[in-house]
């Protein structure tokens, strides 16, 4: 029965590929496949998988030209407009995806992957499809879970007989106690994406599934006010440090960690290997990971989400079929989801991967040999779902401006939120 099902699925895939992709020359013996990305780790991982994948085509001589391209999204959009070269595979960072939604570019120039994913669609956490969805269709396969946790220094708690906070009320109380010594528990910056991170945990939304701006809806507005109020309370009682956006990704927080002025950070999974480990390498063994504090009334989620890069296939490429097959092999198989974590430290987007000892049993020396995968295994099924919009950049820019004023005490939460809502709604009306 299993063999018949595999044959049937293969037949369906062949028909789908035949109907959705350009015809390939039957006598092609040499194929050069290209991929562009902003992240060298993707080049490393796709290169390793490509060497394995090509073995199923012994009669084809594949050349893999995978590159990190500076300002890659600007280059691709410019090239598409000019009818010039674009790669077979493109890694689209979720923050850049709305640019590809403009004027339906993603639909006209990239392959609709929804039906090609088929039964594999439900293997991936749903919230990792939506950042690359346009008009209900999926155009990218994501690279990481991007779930949010609390990175912290255990000794700072243990030396004072304090417990790591599990709720936001505990966070504020513990933060107030440490603030008496000039120590904060975490930091916040003026970034629309960071605001969305906290809002999503609370259960709020900025955009609907259809891309409509819904922050002003009663439930979303209330959730946003609660988030802003919580962050402002934390800044005022010393639990949270406000770091300007120009300093947030550099030495300022790292120095505060080293000096004992800041205990940790509430950030997504990529913060570990992109920011913390490379910049605080000398602090290896002094860190641990815990779940993000939860809201005390039980509303919302155990975690949140921020970030991601979805790989898309160029529709008109003569290599579209091979590009999809490579992407499917690399990102939509359990074995390679496990390898992705083992090789480049991006957590799987498949729930099933968190049942595997290669994820939950792996010890991380930077975190004093903690099995960090166990923390994410507790959260994977509660990662919030969120939706994209062509107006997202307008929202994030204005939200960042209002957050700066709000955190500095120049405006109230109501004023900040109303200013954002009015500005975005005006921009949407103007663009109609």
C-alpha positions in Angstrom: 0.0 0.0 0.0 2.8 2.4 0.9 4.6 1.7 -2.4 1.4 2.4 -4.4 0.9 5.7 -2.5 4.5 6.8 -3.3 4.0 5.9 -7.0 0.7 7.9 -7.0 2.3 10.9 -5.4 5.2 10.8 -7.8 2.8 10.7 -10.7 0.9 13.7 -9.3 4.1 15.6 -8.9 5.2 14.9 -12.4 1.9 16.1 -13.8 2.1 19.2 -11.6 5.6 19.9 -12.7 4.7 19.4 -16.3 1.8 21.9 -16.0 3.6 24.5 -14.0 7.2 24.6 -15.2 8.9 25.2 -18.5 9.7 22.2 -20.7 13.2 20.9 -20.2 15.4 19.7 -23.1 15.3 15.9 -23.0 18.9 15.7 -24.1 20.3 18.2 -21.6 23.6 16.8 -20.3 24.9 20.0 -18.6 23.0 22.2 -16.2 24.2 25.2 -14.3 22.0 26.0 -11.3 22.2 29.4 -9.6 21.2 30.6 -6.2 21.5 34.1 -4.7 21.3 34.9 -1.0 22.3 37.4 1.6 23.6 34.8 4.0 26.7 32.6 3.5 25.4 29.9 5.7 22.7 29.1 3.1 25.4 28.8 0.5 27.2 26.3 2.7 24.1 24.2 3.4 22.6 24.2 -0.1 26.1 23.3 -1.5 26.3 20.2 0.7 22.8 19.1 -0.1 23.3 19.6 -3.8 26.2 17.3 -3.9 23.9 14.6 -2.5 20.9 15.4 -4.5 22.6 15.3 -7.9 23.4 11.7 -7.5 19.9 10.8 -8.7 20.8 12.3 -12.1 23.9 10.4 -13.2 23.6 11.5 -16.8 23.6 15.2 -16.1 26.7 17.2 -15.3 25.5 19.8 -12.7 27.4 22.9 -11.9 26.2 24.8 -8.8 26.8 28.5 -8.7 25.6 29.6 -5.3 26.5 33.1 -4.2 26.1 35.7 -1.5 25.1 38.8 -3.5 25.3 42.3 -1.8 22.0 44.1 -1.7 20.5 41.0 -3.3 16.9 42.1 -3.2 17.6 45.4 -4.9 19.6 43.6 -7.5 16.9 41.0 -8.2 14.1 43.5 -8.4 16.1 45.8 -10.7 17.0 42.8 -12.9 13.4 41.7 -13.1 12.3 45.1 -14.2 15.0 45.2 -16.8 14.5 41.7 -18.1 18.0 40.7 -17.0 19.4 37.6 -15.2 18.0 36.4 -12.0 18.9 33.2 -10.2 17.1 29.9 -10.3 16.8 29.9 -6.5 16.4 33.1 -4.4 16.5 33.4 -0.6 13.9 36.2 0.2 14.3 37.5 3.7 10.8 37.9 5.2 11.3 41.7 5.7 11.9 42.0 2.0 9.0 39.8 0.9 6.5 42.8 0.7 8.7 44.4 -2.0 8.1 41.3 -4.1 4.4 41.5 -3.4 4.2 44.9 -5.0 2.4 44.8 -8.4 2.2 41.0 -8.1 5.9 40.4 -8.8 6.0 37.3 -6.7 3.1 35.8 -8.5 4.3 36.6 -12.0 8.0 35.9 -11.6 8.2 33.1 -9.1 6.8 29.6 -8.8 3.7 28.9 -6.8 4.8 26.2 -4.5 1.5 25.5 -2.8 0.5 22.4 -4.8 4.0 21.2 -5.2 4.3 21.1 -1.4 1.2 18.8 -1.4 1.1 16.6 1.6 4.4 18.1 2.9 2.6 21.4 3.4 1.2 20.3 6.8 4.5 18.9 8.0 5.8 22.5 8.3 4.6 24.7 11.1 1.8 26.8 9.5 3.2 30.1 10.8 6.4 29.5 8.7 4.3 29.5 5.4 2.5 32.7 5.9 5.5 35.1 5.7 5.9 34.0 2.1 2.2 33.8 1.1 0.6 36.1 -1.5 -3.2 35.9 -2.2 -3.4 32.6 -0.4 -0.5 30.9 -2.3 2.9 30.0 -1.0 6.0 31.2 -2.8 8.8 30.4 -0.4 10.0 27.7 1.9 11.4 29.0 5.2 14.8 28.4 6.7 14.2 28.5 10.4 11.6 28.4 13.2 12.5 31.9 14.5 10.8 31.2 17.8 11.5 33.6 20.6 13.2 32.6 23.9 15.0 34.2 26.9 18.8 34.1 26.7 20.1 34.7 30.2 23.1 34.3 32.5 22.2 31.8 35.2 24.8 33.0 37.7 23.2 36.4 37.9 20.1 34.8 39.3 21.7 32.0 41.4 24.1 34.4 43.2 21.0 36.4 44.5 18.7 33.4 45.1 16.4 34.5 42.4 14.4 32.4 39.9 14.3 32.9 36.2 10.9 34.6 35.5 8.3 32.5 33.8 5.6 35.3 33.6 5.7 39.0 32.8 4.6 39.8 36.4 7.5 37.8 37.7 9.8 39.5 35.1 8.8 42.9 36.4 9.2 42.0 40.1 12.6 40.3 39.6 13.7 43.2 37.3 12.8 45.8 39.9 14.9 43.9 42.5 17.9 43.7 40.2 17.5 47.3 39.1 18.5 48.4 42.6 21.9 47.1 41.7 21.9 48.8 38.3 21.1 45.5 36.5 18.4 45.0 33.8 16.9 41.7 32.7 16.8 42.5 29.0 16.5 45.3 26.4 14.2 46.7 23.9 14.8 48.9 20.9 12.9 51.1 18.4 12.0 48.6 15.8 8.6 47.8 14.2 9.6 44.2 13.9 10.4 44.0 17.6 7.0 45.5 18.5 5.3 42.9 16.3 7.3 40.2 18.1 5.7 41.2 21.4 2.3 41.9 19.9 2.1 38.5 18.3 2.8 36.8 21.6 -0.1 38.7 23.2 -2.3 37.5 20.4 -2.6 40.7 18.4 -2.2 41.2 14.7 -1.0 44.1 12.5 -2.3 42.6 9.2 -5.1 40.2 8.4 -4.8 37.0 6.3 -5.9 39.1 3.2 -3.3 41.8 4.0 -5.6 44.4 5.4 -4.2 46.7 8.1 -6.1 45.6 11.3 -4.0 47.1 14.1 -6.9 49.6 14.8 -9.4 46.8 15.4 -10.6 46.8 19.0 -8.9 43.5 20.1 -5.6 44.3 18.3 -5.5 47.9 19.6 -6.1 46.7 23.1 -3.3 44.0 22.8 -1.0 46.7 21.4 -1.7 49.1 24.3 -1.0 46.3 26.8 2.3 45.5 25.1 3.4 49.1 25.0 2.4 49.5 28.6 4.3 46.4 29.7 7.5 47.6 27.9 7.2 51.1 29.3 6.7 49.7 32.8 9.8 47.6 32.4 11.8 50.6 31.3 10.6 52.7 34.1 11.3 50.2 36.9 14.6 49.2 35.4 13.7 45.6 34.3 14.2 46.6 30.7 17.0 48.7 29.1 16.0 50.9 26.2 18.8 50.8 23.6 18.5 53.0 20.5 18.2 51.0 17.3 21.6 52.4 16.0 23.3 50.6 19.0 21.2 47.5 19.4 23.0 45.2 17.0 26.5 46.3 18.0 28.7 46.5 21.0 26.3 48.2 23.5 24.3 45.2 24.7 27.3 42.9 24.5 29.3 45.2 26.7 26.4 45.4 29.2 26.4 41.6 29.3 30.1 41.5 30.0 29.9 44.2 32.6 27.1 42.6 34.5 24.7 45.4 33.8 22.3 43.3 31.7 21.3 39.7 32.4 20.1 38.7 29.0 17.9 39.2 25.9 14.4 38.2 24.7 15.1 37.4 21.1 14.5 34.7 18.3 16.5 31.6 17.8 18.8 33.3 15.2 20.1 35.8 17.8 22.2 33.0 19.3 24.4 32.2 16.4 24.2 35.5 14.5 24.7 37.9 17.4 25.4 36.4 20.9 27.9 33.7 20.2 30.1 35.6 17.7 30.1 38.8 19.7 30.3 37.3 23.2 32.5 34.4 22.4 34.5 34.9 25.6 31.3 34.3 27.7 30.8 30.7 26.5 29.5 28.5 29.2 27.9 31.4 31.1 24.6 31.4 29.3 21.4 29.4 29.2 18.0 29.5 27.4 14.5 29.6 28.9 11.1 30.1 27.4 9.9 33.7 26.9 7.9 35.0 29.9 4.2 34.3 29.4 1.3 36.7 30.1 -0.2 36.0 33.5 -3.8 35.9 32.4 -3.0 33.0 30.0 -3.9 34.9 26.9 -1.7 34.7 23.8 1.2 32.4 23.2 4.1 30.8 25.0 6.5 32.3 22.5 6.6 34.7 19.6 8.4 34.9 16.3 10.6 37.3 14.4 12.6 36.8 11.2 13.1 34.2 8.5 14.3 33.7 5.0 12.1 31.8 2.4 13.6 30.3 -0.7 11.7 30.8 -3.9 12.1 29.4 -7.4 12.2 31.6 -10.5 9.2 30.7 -12.6 10.7 31.2 -16.1 14.0 29.5 -15.4 14.7 26.6 -17.7 16.0 24.9 -14.5 12.8 25.5 -12.5 12.1 21.8 -12.1 15.5 21.0 -10.8 15.5 24.1 -8.6 12.3 23.0 -7.0 13.5 19.4 -6.5 16.7 20.6 -4.9 14.7 22.9 -2.6 12.3 20.2 -1.7 15.1 17.8 -0.9 17.1 20.4 1.1 14.2 22.0 3.1 11.2 19.7 3.0 12.7 16.4 4.2 13.0 15.5 7.8 16.6 14.3 7.5 17.8 17.6 6.0 15.8 19.6 8.5 17.9 17.8 11.1 21.1 18.4 9.2 20.3 22.1 8.8 20.3 22.5 12.6 23.4 20.3 13.0 25.4 22.1 10.3 24.3 25.8 10.4 22.2 26.0 13.7 18.9 26.9 12.1 16.1 25.2 14.1 13.7 23.0 12.1 10.4 24.2 10.8 8.9 20.7 11.1 7.3 19.8 14.4 8.3 16.2 14.0 12.0 17.2 14.1 11.6 18.1 17.7 10.9 14.5 18.6 14.4 13.5 17.4 17.3 13.2 19.7 19.5 15.0 17.2 17.6 18.1 18.1 16.5 17.7 21.7 19.5 15.7 22.8 22.2 17.9 21.4 24.2 19.8 24.0 25.5 23.3 23.3 28.8 24.2 25.0 28.0 27.9 24.8 25.0 27.3 27.0 27.0 25.2 29.5 26.0 22.0 27.7 22.3 22.7 28.0 20.1 20.7 25.6 18.7 23.8 24.1 16.5 22.0 21.7 14.3 20.9 24.5 13.3 24.5 25.1 12.2 24.9 21.5 10.4 21.6 21.5 8.1 23.0 24.2 7.3 26.0 22.0 7.2 24.7 18.4 3.4 24.0 18.4 2.6 27.4 19.7 4.6 29.7 17.3 2.2 32.5 16.3 0.9 32.8 12.8 1.2 36.2 11.2 0.5 37.7 7.8 2.4 39.9 5.3 1.3 43.1 3.5 2.6 45.4 0.9 2.2 48.1 3.5 4.3 46.4 6.2 7.4 48.7 5.6 5.2 51.8 6.1 4.0 50.4 9.4 7.4 49.3 10.7 9.0 52.6 9.9 6.3 54.7 11.6 6.1 52.3 14.5 9.8 52.7 15.1 9.5 56.5 15.1 6.6 56.4 17.6 8.3 53.8 19.8 11.4 56.1 20.2 9.2 59.0 21.4 7.1 56.7 23.6 10.0 55.0 25.3 11.5 58.4 26.0 8.3 59.5 27.7 7.4 62.2 25.2 4.0 60.6 24.2 1.5 58.2 25.7 0.8 54.7 24.5 -2.5 55.9 23.1 -0.9 58.7 21.2 1.8 56.5 19.8 -0.6 53.9 18.6 -3.1 56.4 17.2 -0.3 58.2 15.4 0.8 54.9 13.8 -2.8 53.8 12.8 -3.6 57.2 11.3 -0.3 57.4 9.4 -0.6 53.9 7.9 -4.3 54.3 7.0 -3.5 57.6 5.2 -0.6 56.0 3.3 -2.9 53.1 2.3 -5.6 55.4 1.1 -3.1 57.5 -0.8 -1.7 54.4 -2.6 -5.2 53.2 -3.7 
